[in-house]
Amino acid sequence: MKFNYKLSSKVENFLKNAELKEIGIGCSDSQVFEIKKNNEIFFIKMASEGLLTKEYNALKWLEGKLEVPKVVLYDVDNSTEFLITEAILGEMVCSKNMLENPNLGIKIIAQAFKKITSVDISNCPMNVALDYKLNLVKTNVKEGLINYNELPEAVKDKFNSLEEIIKYLDDNRFEEELVFSHGDTSLPNIFCLNDNFSGFIDVGECGIADKWFDLAICQKSIVRNFGKEYVEKFYEELGIIPDYHKIEYYLLMMQLYL
């Protein structure tokens, strides 16, 4: 097994007599392995120091508040962060089983949203609302991390440059409906068990934010996995009328994320 990082002694000790399988989905900034040990399943993330701190802090804050992975071990050694968590039971809502049962998948996703928006934000230390998100995309553009030519044609038909997109996002801000936000509610991050929501993974960008951000991300993922015809069913299950102006705003903003 090839590790991109030198393991700390604590991590080496935990991995003794364990079976490991590298996971490649959605892990561009870190190396991730599934761990099978003593008939239990865990996951380990390894990344350069600083890249896992937000996720660790979020997981600790969310203990007892939301179904998220329990932290088993967190360590920083030799400029590397290590985060080992228990596995969330069940399967992704974009698993083969769920793709064959999209109506059930929509019901489970709606359960997940009702859970996450019920988290009390009165003492939440993580703020990832619009100011934070706009500063993030502005930094990405300023540092040359986004290539205009790689944007979808539909976006380039409306905007002639990245700077035009930033100006549009600045000029069209709106009053936010603040709730607790997961930060990446794509279907691979939502799990289910026995036809019910069982938990979230990848909470590194969670915190206080506008409710329409998570809805926009999830809508895009529903279209990709289930099909456009299930978007209306999603909002019906939630009992809300979609605000497509805000949804399109956030989907445009996401073009400037990494």
C-alpha positions as CSV (number, residue, x, y, z in Angstrom):
1,M,0.0,0.0,0.0
2,K,1.5,3.3,-1.1
3,F,1.0,6.3,1.2
4,N,1.6,9.9,0.0
5,Y,2.5,10.9,3.5
6,K,4.7,9.6,6.3
7,L,2.5,8.1,8.9
8,S,2.6,9.2,12.5
9,S,3.3,6.6,15.2
10,K,-0.3,6.9,16.4
11,V,-1.6,6.2,12.9
12,E,0.8,3.4,12.4
13,N,-0.3,1.8,15.6
14,F,-4.0,2.1,14.7
15,L,-3.4,0.5,11.2
16,K,-1.7,-2.6,12.6
17,N,-3.5,-5.8,11.4
18,A,-5.9,-3.7,9.4
19,E,-6.9,-4.1,5.7
20,L,-6.8,-0.9,3.7
21,K,-8.4,0.1,0.4
22,E,-7.6,3.4,-1.2
23,I,-10.7,5.6,-2.1
24,G,-10.4,7.9,-5.0
25,I,-13.8,9.7,-5.2
26,G,-13.7,13.4,-4.4
27,C,-10.3,13.3,-2.7
28,S,-8.2,15.7,-4.7
29,D,-6.6,17.4,-1.7
30,S,-6.1,14.4,0.5
31,Q,-5.4,10.7,0.4
32,V,-8.3,8.5,1.7
33,F,-8.4,4.9,2.7
34,E,-11.1,2.6,3.9
35,I,-9.9,0.6,6.9
36,K,-11.3,-2.8,7.9
37,K,-10.2,-3.7,11.5
38,N,-11.8,-6.1,14.0
39,N,-14.9,-6.5,11.9
40,E,-15.4,-2.7,11.9
41,I,-15.0,-0.1,9.1
42,F,-13.2,3.2,9.4
43,F,-11.9,5.8,7.1
44,I,-8.6,7.7,7.2
45,K,-7.9,11.0,5.5
46,M,-4.3,12.3,5.2
47,A,-3.4,15.8,3.9
48,S,-1.0,18.6,4.3
49,E,-1.3,20.3,7.7
50,G,-4.2,22.7,7.8
51,L,-6.4,21.0,5.1
52,L,-8.3,18.7,7.6
53,T,-8.5,21.1,10.5
54,K,-11.9,22.5,9.6
55,E,-13.4,19.1,9.0
56,Y,-12.1,17.8,12.4
57,N,-13.4,20.9,14.2
58,A,-16.8,20.6,12.4
59,L,-17.1,16.9,13.3
60,K,-16.4,17.5,16.9
61,W,-18.9,20.4,17.1
62,L,-21.6,18.3,15.4
63,E,-21.3,15.4,17.8
64,G,-24.8,14.7,19.2
65,K,-26.3,17.3,16.8
66,L,-26.3,15.5,13.5
67,E,-25.5,12.1,12.0
68,V,-21.9,12.5,11.0
69,P,-18.8,10.2,11.3
70,K,-17.4,9.9,14.8
71,V,-13.8,10.9,15.2
72,V,-11.6,8.0,16.3
73,L,-8.2,9.6,16.0
74,Y,-6.9,13.0,15.0
75,D,-3.1,13.7,14.8
76,V,-0.7,16.2,13.3
77,D,2.8,15.1,12.6
78,N,5.6,16.1,10.3
79,S,3.4,18.8,8.7
80,T,0.7,16.2,7.9
81,E,-2.8,15.9,9.3
82,F,-4.5,12.5,9.9
83,L,-8.2,12.1,10.6
84,I,-9.7,8.6,11.3
85,T,-13.4,8.3,11.6
86,E,-16.0,5.6,12.0
87,A,-17.9,4.7,8.9
88,I,-21.4,6.0,8.4
89,L,-23.7,2.9,8.1
90,G,-25.5,2.3,4.8
91,E,-25.0,3.4,1.2
92,M,-24.8,6.6,-0.8
93,V,-28.1,7.8,-2.1
94,C,-26.5,7.6,-5.6
95,S,-25.8,3.8,-5.1
96,K,-27.0,1.4,-7.8
97,N,-29.9,0.5,-5.6
98,M,-31.0,4.1,-5.2
99,L,-30.5,4.9,-8.9
100,E,-33.0,2.1,-9.6
101,N,-35.4,3.6,-7.0
102,P,-35.2,7.4,-7.5
103,N,-38.5,8.2,-5.8
104,L,-37.2,6.5,-2.6
105,G,-33.9,8.4,-3.1
106,I,-35.7,11.7,-3.2
107,K,-37.6,10.9,0.0
108,I,-34.3,10.1,1.8
109,I,-32.6,13.3,0.5
110,A,-35.6,15.3,1.8
111,Q,-35.1,13.6,5.2
112,A,-31.5,14.6,5.2
113,F,-32.3,18.2,4.5
114,K,-34.9,18.4,7.3
115,K,-32.2,17.0,9.6
116,I,-29.5,19.4,8.7
117,T,-31.6,22.5,8.8
118,S,-32.9,21.5,12.2
119,V,-29.4,22.0,13.7
120,D,-29.4,25.0,16.0
121,I,-27.0,27.7,14.7
122,S,-27.2,30.0,17.7
123,N,-23.7,29.0,18.9
124,C,-22.3,27.7,15.7
125,P,-18.6,28.9,15.3
126,M,-18.5,28.1,11.6
127,N,-19.7,30.9,9.3
128,V,-19.7,30.0,5.6
129,A,-22.3,32.5,4.4
130,L,-22.2,34.7,1.3
131,D,-19.3,37.0,2.4
132,Y,-17.1,33.9,3.0
133,K,-18.1,32.3,-0.3
134,L,-17.6,35.4,-2.4
135,N,-14.2,36.0,-0.8
136,L,-13.3,32.4,-1.7
137,V,-14.2,32.6,-5.4
138,K,-12.6,36.1,-5.7
139,T,-9.4,34.6,-4.3
140,N,-9.5,31.7,-6.7
141,V,-9.9,34.1,-9.7
142,K,-7.2,36.5,-8.4
143,E,-4.7,33.7,-8.0
144,G,-5.4,32.3,-11.5
145,L,-6.9,29.1,-10.2
146,I,-9.9,29.2,-12.5
147,N,-9.7,28.9,-16.3
148,Y,-12.4,30.9,-18.1
149,N,-12.0,28.7,-21.2
150,E,-12.9,25.6,-19.2
151,L,-16.3,27.0,-18.1
152,P,-19.5,25.6,-19.7
153,E,-20.5,27.2,-22.9
154,A,-23.8,28.4,-21.4
155,V,-21.8,30.5,-18.9
156,K,-19.4,31.9,-21.5
157,D,-22.4,32.9,-23.6
158,K,-23.6,35.2,-20.8
159,F,-20.2,36.4,-19.4
160,N,-17.1,37.5,-21.3
161,S,-14.7,37.1,-18.4
162,L,-14.3,35.8,-14.9
163,E,-14.3,39.4,-13.8
164,E,-17.8,39.9,-15.3
165,I,-19.0,36.9,-13.3
166,I,-17.6,38.3,-10.1
167,K,-19.2,41.7,-10.8
168,Y,-22.6,39.9,-11.4
169,L,-22.3,38.0,-8.1
170,D,-21.4,41.2,-6.2
171,D,-24.2,43.3,-7.8
172,N,-26.9,40.6,-7.4
173,R,-26.5,39.8,-3.7
174,F,-29.7,39.1,-1.8
175,E,-30.9,38.6,1.7
176,E,-29.8,35.2,3.0
177,E,-32.1,32.7,4.8
178,L,-29.5,31.5,7.3
179,V,-29.6,27.9,8.4
180,F,-27.0,25.2,9.2
181,S,-25.4,24.2,5.9
182,H,-23.5,21.1,5.0
183,G,-21.6,22.9,2.2
184,D,-21.6,20.1,-0.3
185,T,-24.9,18.3,-0.5
186,S,-24.1,16.2,-3.6
187,L,-25.6,12.8,-3.4
188,P,-22.3,10.9,-2.7
189,N,-22.2,12.7,0.7
190,I,-25.7,11.6,1.8
191,F,-26.1,8.1,3.2
192,C,-29.1,5.9,3.8
193,L,-29.8,2.6,5.6
194,N,-33.1,0.6,5.6
195,D,-34.7,3.2,3.3
196,N,-34.0,6.1,5.7
197,F,-31.4,8.8,6.0
198,S,-28.4,7.5,8.0
199,G,-25.8,10.3,7.9
200,F,-23.6,12.9,6.1
201,I,-19.9,12.7,5.2
202,D,-17.4,15.4,4.1
203,V,-18.5,18.3,6.4
204,G,-15.4,20.4,6.0
205,E,-17.3,23.3,4.5
206,C,-20.3,23.2,6.9
207,G,-21.6,26.1,9.0
208,I,-24.0,28.9,8.9
209,A,-25.1,29.8,5.4
210,D,-28.0,30.5,3.1
211,K,-30.4,27.5,2.8
212,W,-30.5,27.9,-1.0
213,F,-26.8,27.1,-1.4
214,D,-27.2,23.5,-0.2
215,L,-30.4,23.2,-2.2
216,A,-28.7,24.4,-5.4
217,I,-25.8,21.9,-5.0
218,C,-28.3,19.0,-4.3
219,Q,-30.5,20.0,-7.3
220,K,-27.5,19.8,-9.6
221,S,-26.6,16.4,-8.2
222,I,-30.1,15.1,-8.5
223,V,-30.2,16.1,-12.2
224,R,-26.9,14.3,-12.7
225,N,-27.8,11.1,-10.9
226,F,-31.6,10.8,-11.2
227,G,-32.6,13.1,-14.0
228,K,-34.1,16.6,-14.4
229,E,-37.6,15.3,-13.9
230,Y,-36.9,14.6,-10.2
231,V,-36.1,18.1,-9.3
232,E,-39.8,19.1,-8.9
233,K,-40.4,16.0,-6.8
234,F,-37.5,17.0,-4.5
235,Y,-39.0,20.4,-3.7
236,E,-42.5,18.9,-3.4
237,E,-41.1,16.4,-0.8
238,L,-39.5,19.3,1.1
239,G,-42.8,21.3,0.9
240,I,-41.1,24.4,-0.5
241,I,-41.3,26.5,-3.7
242,P,-37.9,26.7,-5.4
243,D,-36.4,30.1,-5.8
244,Y,-34.7,29.5,-9.1
245,H,-33.0,33.0,-9.1
246,K,-31.1,32.2,-6.0
247,I,-30.4,28.6,-7.1
248,E,-29.0,29.8,-10.4
249,Y,-26.9,32.4,-8.6
250,Y,-25.3,29.7,-6.5
251,L,-24.8,27.3,-9.4
252,L,-23.0,30.2,-11.2
253,M,-20.9,30.8,-8.1
254,M,-19.9,27.2,-8.0
255,Q,-18.3,27.5,-11.4
256,L,-15.5,29.5,-9.6
257,Y,-14.9,27.0,-6.9
258,L,-12.1,24.5,-7.1
